Amino acid sequence: MRILMITDVYFPRVNGVSTSIRSFRHELQALGHHVTLIAPAYANASNDEADIIRIPSRFVPRDPEDRMMRRHKIDQLIPRLRDAQFDIVHIHTPFIAHYAGLKLARELQLATVETYHTFFEEYLHHYVPLIPRMAMRFFARRFTTSQCNAVNQVIAPSRAMDSALKEYGVTTPITILPTGLEQSQFKLGDGARFRQQHGIAADQPVLLYVGRVAHEKNIDFLLHMFKSVLDSVPNALLLIVGEGPALGHIQALAARLELNDSMRFIGYLNRDSTLLDCYRAGDLFVFASRTETQGLVLLEALAQGTPVVSTEHMGTKDVLQNTQGTRVVEEDTAAFAQATVALLQDKQARLQLAQLAQADAARWSSHEMAERLLTLYRAVINAATEKRNEVQLATHANPDPH
């Protein structure tokens, strides 16, 4: 099968969407399928993967990490893409990629699948603060419904996202298909090496957050919670691993809470090496995001045997359900801190959770998820072909008299 994917974000831009796309691409390619990806060009992109078409792009206001592709440059690809004889178009983001992807599908006469990766209802107001939150929520729902109803098939990464889309009024068929973990993510990192490189004592209690440093990730809550943890475990260290538009805000909050001596801000790490070491260096992974459509970092932590303490919102419910290497807590500073302290002070309990964590992660194989995606592609292609044939038969049976 020849698959054309299009997205507004991809590596070197690090986030869950980039990770999901790469995971599915690698697995589909390993299964013998051809996957071409259209993505923005970044100033610092180098050593790119094969079959990626980079589109000239410009900066996005209020979001220096992202780029906006130049639409006409995508349109110019149509003759080249027509010659490639693709079977389906898979859209991954709702901006330029969505509308360009729909046009490509029309021109190439292909069916469209779109993955709804981001819960925009709780996202947009952070980036357009001058517009009232309720107005942005209304806009996000209308915007989402319109886009989802314009494609042949929608993919939701979690049950919570599936429910939200149906509540909005999306009538396009929706399939729940999360992103799995690639086999490389199960290769155990070297936590001792990471601690040594960063001057962290072998016996110092370490809490870890990995992900975008963005407002919707609820990192403020983690800092307030950590302030309470220090009352009982004064030598604890909190690592914030990642970058993003809220970094300055989080650093300022850390200063106001007098946490600077107990925190480290670490930028992006290589997913296949230093990030694995980082996960292994943590005693606990802490997470409180309210907007995850899945929560891949939870799976990555579990795969490294790092116990998770987390709230349960949106897509994280699917990851945390029936897990044994986690502690699920309510979004309450005292309750979260209490659960965290209890584990930090009980090494045996942490070791037991660490062993169970890897078994939890093993259930999320990216190979299996790619097989399910292929089955979905085939069903969508067949349905679109049948519909097109029915239209052609009806046209021939009832020719236009004019």
N, C-alpha and C positions, 0 to 999 in steps of 0.2 A: 504494500500500500504506500502511496505517496501522499504525505500530509503536509499542508501549509499552515504554519502557526504564525500569529502576529501578536505583538505585545508592545506596550508603551514603556516597559521596564525589563531590563535583563542585566546580567553581570557585565561590567564590574559593579553595577548598582546592586547592593546586597539587601534583599528582603525575602519574605516568604514566597512572593510571586516568582521571583527569579529562581529560587530554590525548587519550587514545584515544577516549573517549566523544564529546568535542567534535568531533574529526576525523571520525568516522563520521557523527555527526548532520549536520554541515555538508554532507558529500558526499551523503548520502541526501536531504537537503532540496533540494540543488541538482539532483538527478535527478528531483525532482517528488514525493517521498514525504513523508508526514506523520509526524513523529517527536515524540512527547510523552515527556518525561523527568520521572520522580519522583525528587527528590533532597532532602537535608537543607536546612533553613534555617540560615544562618550570620548571626551578628551584623553582620558587615561586608559582607554581600552587597548589591550595588546594581546598577542598570542591567542587570537580568537579560535573558537571551535570551527569545524567544517560546517558547511551548509547554513551559515548565518549571513543574512543580508543586512548590513548596517545602513541605516537611513540618516542622512544629515539632519541635525536637530538643533534646537535652541533652548535656552534656559527657561525654566518654569518659574513665574513669579511666586515668591514666598516659599519656594521649595528648591533650594540649590542643588539637592542630590539628583533630581529628576530632569529629564529632557523631553522636549516636545518635537516629535518627528515632523518633517516638512511633507505635508500631504501630497503635493504634486510629485514629489520624488517617488512616492509609493505608486501613484497612478502610472508613472512611466515604466514600471516593472511589468505591466500587464502583458505585452507581447512575449517577453521572456518567460513569464510564468505560464502563459498559455501553452508554450512549446513543451514545458515540463510535464504536462498532463497529470495534474494533481487529482486526488480523489475526494478531498474534503478540506475545508478551511476551519481552523480552530482559533478562535479569538480569546485572548486572555485578559484584556483590560478594557475599560469603558471609555477611553478618551479617543485620541486620533485612531488608535488601532481598531476600535469598534467600527467606526464609520468607514474607514479604509478597508477593513476586512469584509464588511457587507458589500462594498462596491466590487472588490476582487471576486467575491463569490458570485455576484450577478454576472460579471463579465466572463468568468470562467465556467459559469453554469454549475456551481457546486453547492452542496449543502453546508450549513454552518453550525458549529458547536461553539458555545461560549461558556467559559468557567467564570463563575462569580466569586472571585477571590476575596473581595474586600467588603466589609460591612459599612457602607458609606453613610448610613443614617447616623452613626456615632463617630464619624470621621471628618466629614466636611466642615463642621462648625469650628474645628480647631484651626482650620486654614483660611476660613473666611469669617473672621470674628465680628465684622461690622454688621453682618446680617443676623437677625434674631435666630436663636437655635431652632425654634419650632418651624420657622420658615425654611431653614436649611433642611430640616428633617422631611418636611413635605416635599421639597424639591428633590431630595435624594430618593424618596420612594417613587415619585412620578418618573424621574430620570431612569431609575433601575427597571421599573416595570416596562417602560417604553422600549428600552434596549433589549431586555430579555424576551419580549414578545416579538422581536424582529428577527430572531434566529430560529433554527429548526430544533435545537436541543440546548438545554441549560445544564451545566454541571455545578452542583453545590458541594463544597468540601465537607459539610457536616449536616446532621439532622436539623440543628438549630437554624442554619442558613436556609435549608430547604423550607422549613416552616415559615420563616420570615418572608421569603419570596412569594410563597403561596398566599400569605396574609396580605401582601401588597396588591395582589391581583394578577400575578404572572400566570398566564394560561399555557405557555409553552411547556412541553414535558420536561420535568426536572429529574435528574439522576444524581444520587448522592455518591460521590467518588472522592475520597480523601487522597492526599499525596502520601505515598509510602516512603520508607527510608531505604536509600541505596545501601548495598552491602558494605561499601566503604565506611559508612557511618557506624558500623558495628566493630570496626577495628579499634581496639582499646588504645586511648592516648596515654601519655606519660605525665601524670599529675605531678610527680616529684620534680621532673624536669621543668615544668611550668613554674612551680613554686620557686625553684632555685633561680630561674631566669628573672623573676619579678621580685626577688628578695622577700618571699613569704616563708615564714618558719614552717617546718614540717608539721608541727602540732597546733598551728594557729587555726581556729575555727573560721571557715570561709563560706560565705553565702554568695550565690552566683545568680546574676540576671544576664541573659543573652538575648539580643534582639534589637530592633530599631529603638533608638532613644527618641520616642515620639510621644506627644501628649496623650494620644488614645491608648497607650500602653499602661497607663495608671502607675507609672514609676513613682510618682509623688507618694502614693500609698505605701509603697515598699520602703521609702526613706523614713516615713513616720513610724512604720512598724519596726524598722531596724533601730531607730532611736530607743524604742522600748526594749529591744533585745539586748542592747548594750548595758542596760541596768542590771541584767543577770549574767551576761557573758561579755565583760568589758573589753576583752581582747579579740572579739569577733571582727571580721573584715568583710565588707560588702564589695564585690566586683561588679561594675556595670560594663558589659562588653558589647560594643556596638557604637554606632553614631546615628545622628538624626537631627531634625529641626528643633527638638526640645532639649538638646544637650546643654545649652547655656542656662536654660531655666532650671534644669536638674542640678547643675553645678552650683547655681546661686542658692537653691533650696538647701543643698548639702551644707553650704557655708552658714546659712541662717540657723540650721539645726545643729551646728557645730559638729559635723560628721566628717570633716575633711581628713582628720587623722585616722579614721576608721574606714575610709572608702578609697577605691582606685577606679579611675575611668580608663578603660582600655578600648582602643578603637577596634575596627574590624580585624578578624583573624582568619587565616586560611582554613576553609572548612575541612580540608582533608588532612591537616597536620596540627597546627597550633591551636585551633579551636577544640579539637579532640583532647589535646593535653589540658586545655582550660577546663572543659567539663569534668575531667578526671580529678582536677585539682580542687574542685568544690566539694564541700561536705554536704551541702544542700543546694538545690536549685529552687529559687523563689520566683513566683509569677502571680500577677494579679490583673492581667489585661481583661477588659470588658468587651473587646471588639474582635477577638480572634475568630476567623471562620474555620480554623482548625487548631493551630497551636503546634507547629512542627518542632519548635525548640523544646517542648516538653518531651517529645519522642526522642530527640537527639540526646537530651540529658539522660533519659532512661536507658538508652542504648549504651551509654558509657557507665552505667551503674551508679549514677548520681541520683539519690532520692529527691523527689519533688514535693514541695509544699506549695499549694496553689489554691486560688479561688476557682470557682466553677461557673464560667459564663460562656455563652455562645458555643463555639466549636470546641472549646477545651472540655466540655462535657463528654463528647465522644471519645476523646483521648483518655480522660481520667476514669471513665466508666469501667468498672470491673478490674481496675488496676490494683496491684498489691504493693508496689514500690513507691506509693505516693501517700501524702496526707492532704485530703481535701478539706479546706476550712472556709468559713464565711468571711466576707469582706468586712472584717472588724479588726482594727489595729491590735487590740488586746488579745483577741482569740488567735489571730495569725501569729503574733509574737510568742504567745504561750506555746503553741504547737512547735514553733521553730526552736525555742529555747529547750523544750523537752527533748528534742532529737539531738541538738548540739551537746547536751549534757549526758546522753545515753549512747555511747559508742556502739554497744552491742545491738541496739535497736537500729542504728544507722546501717550497720553491716548486714543485718537481715533484710532491710529494705533494699539495699544495693543489689543483693543477689536476686531479689524478686523483680527489681526494676528492669533488668535485662530481659527477663522472660516477658514482661509487659511489652517491651519494644519489639520483640521478635514477631509479634502478631501483625506488624505493619510493614510487610514486605513490598517494596516498590515494584518488584517483578509481577506480583499478583495484581497490583493496581493497574499496571500497564496492560496486562491481559484483559482486564475488565474494560479498560478504555478502548481497546481494539474491538471488543465485542460491541460496545456502544457505537463506535464509528460505523461498523458494518450495518447495524440496524438503522442508523440515521440515513446512510447512503441508500439503502434499499427502500426505505419509506419515501425518500425524496424522489427516487427514480420511479416508483410506482405512481406517485402523485403527478409527476411530469408526464408520464405515459397516459394517465387518465385525462389530463388536460388536452393532450394532443389528439386523443381519440374523440373527445367531445368537440374539439375544433373541426375535425374532419367530418364528423357526423352532422354538424350544424355550421356550415360555412357562412361567412359574412356575405349577405346578399349584395352589399355595396362593393 
